[in-house]
Amino acid sequence: MSQTSRREALKAQQLAQAKAARRMRMIGLGAAVAAVLLAVLLIVALVNGGSTASASYLKNSELPEPT
């Protein structure tokens, strides 16, 4: 194997390792964002007493009178 092909092979291997490391970082970041989002949704659900539908609209008796 010539010196040039060894360098090219090493360069290709390093590039593949760098891509794999970046992919793993992105997967980890995505998992962290998903975990935080899930935690926020759970907290909101607990604060609302487990029912988000009742807070999403006003009852007819709570509507302001038309002028």
BALOBA-1460 file (C-alpha; in Angstrom, 3 decimals):
// residues 67
<rec num="1" residu="m" x="0.000" y="0.000" z="0.000"/>
<rec num="2" residu="s" x="1.431" y="3.350" z="-0.952"/>
<rec num="3" residu="q" x="1.852" y="6.279" z="1.423"/>
<rec num="4" residu="t" x="-0.837" y="8.306" z="-0.421"/>
<rec num="5" residu="s" x="-3.486" y="5.603" z="-0.177"/>
<rec num="6" residu="r" x="-2.720" y="5.120" z="3.524"/>
<rec num="7" residu="r" x="-3.209" y="8.838" z="4.090"/>
<rec num="8" residu="e" x="-6.449" y="8.792" z="2.127"/>
<rec num="9" residu="a" x="-7.681" y="5.766" z="4.053"/>
<rec num="10" residu="l" x="-6.778" y="7.411" z="7.359"/>
<rec num="11" residu="k" x="-8.477" y="10.644" z="6.284"/>
<rec num="12" residu="a" x="-11.622" y="8.719" z="5.279"/>
<rec num="13" residu="q" x="-11.636" y="6.879" z="8.601"/>
<rec num="14" residu="q" x="-11.251" y="10.124" z="10.546"/>
<rec num="15" residu="l" x="-14.056" y="11.708" z="8.538"/>
<rec num="16" residu="a" x="-16.319" y="8.727" z="9.232"/>
<rec num="17" residu="q" x="-15.529" y="8.927" z="12.960"/>
<rec num="18" residu="a" x="-16.243" y="12.657" z="13.008"/>
<rec num="19" residu="k" x="-19.587" y="12.097" z="11.273"/>
<rec num="20" residu="a" x="-20.483" y="9.338" z="13.722"/>
<rec num="21" residu="a" x="-19.577" y="11.535" z="16.690"/>
<rec num="22" residu="r" x="-21.681" y="14.409" z="15.329"/>
<rec num="23" residu="r" x="-24.614" y="12.049" z="14.731"/>
<rec num="24" residu="m" x="-24.399" y="10.766" z="18.312"/>
<rec num="25" residu="r" x="-24.299" y="14.335" z="19.672"/>
<rec num="26" residu="m" x="-27.370" y="15.245" z="17.638"/>
<rec num="27" residu="i" x="-29.234" y="12.152" z="18.846"/>
<rec num="28" residu="g" x="-28.317" y="12.991" z="22.435"/>
<rec num="29" residu="l" x="-29.439" y="16.586" z="22.012"/>
<rec num="30" residu="g" x="-32.721" y="15.461" z="20.465"/>
<rec num="31" residu="a" x="-33.321" y="13.047" z="23.331"/>
<rec num="32" residu="a" x="-32.604" y="15.787" z="25.886"/>
<rec num="33" residu="v" x="-35.021" y="18.190" z="24.181"/>
<rec num="34" residu="a" x="-37.693" y="15.480" z="24.037"/>
<rec num="35" residu="a" x="-37.200" y="14.704" z="27.745"/>
<rec num="36" residu="v" x="-37.536" y="18.369" z="28.714"/>
<rec num="37" residu="l" x="-40.652" y="18.748" z="26.563"/>
<rec num="38" residu="l" x="-42.191" y="15.651" z="28.110"/>
<rec num="39" residu="a" x="-41.422" y="16.936" z="31.611"/>
<rec num="40" residu="v" x="-43.041" y="20.301" z="30.833"/>
<rec num="41" residu="l" x="-46.137" y="18.603" z="29.433"/>
<rec num="42" residu="l" x="-46.416" y="16.379" z="32.496"/>
<rec num="43" residu="i" x="-46.092" y="19.364" z="34.833"/>
<rec num="44" residu="v" x="-48.757" y="21.291" z="32.918"/>
<rec num="45" residu="a" x="-51.067" y="18.270" z="33.029"/>
<rec num="46" residu="l" x="-50.555" y="17.891" z="36.781"/>
<rec num="47" residu="v" x="-51.130" y="21.592" z="37.453"/>
<rec num="48" residu="n" x="-54.353" y="21.515" z="35.437"/>
<rec num="49" residu="g" x="-55.559" y="18.537" z="37.423"/>
<rec num="50" residu="g" x="-55.082" y="16.167" z="34.532"/>
<rec num="51" residu="s" x="-57.684" y="17.935" z="32.400"/>
<rec num="52" residu="t" x="-56.557" y="20.390" z="29.767"/>
<rec num="53" residu="a" x="-59.907" y="20.478" z="27.951"/>
<rec num="54" residu="s" x="-61.731" y="22.408" z="30.700"/>
<rec num="55" residu="a" x="-59.184" y="25.221" z="30.572"/>
<rec num="56" residu="s" x="-59.289" y="25.572" z="26.803"/>
<rec num="57" residu="y" x="-62.684" y="27.283" z="26.488"/>
<rec num="58" residu="l" x="-65.047" y="29.458" z="28.479"/>
<rec num="59" residu="k" x="-68.408" y="28.207" z="29.629"/>
<rec num="60" residu="n" x="-71.452" y="30.039" z="28.302"/>
<rec num="61" residu="s" x="-72.082" y="31.652" z="31.690"/>
<rec num="62" residu="e" x="-68.558" y="33.113" z="31.696"/>
<rec num="63" residu="l" x="-68.867" y="34.843" z="28.322"/>
<rec num="64" residu="p" x="-69.216" y="38.627" z="28.425"/>
<rec num="65" residu="e" x="-72.613" y="40.069" z="27.580"/>
<rec num="66" residu="p" x="-72.894" y="41.398" z="24.020"/>
<rec num="67" residu="t" x="-73.218" y="45.154" z="23.742"/>
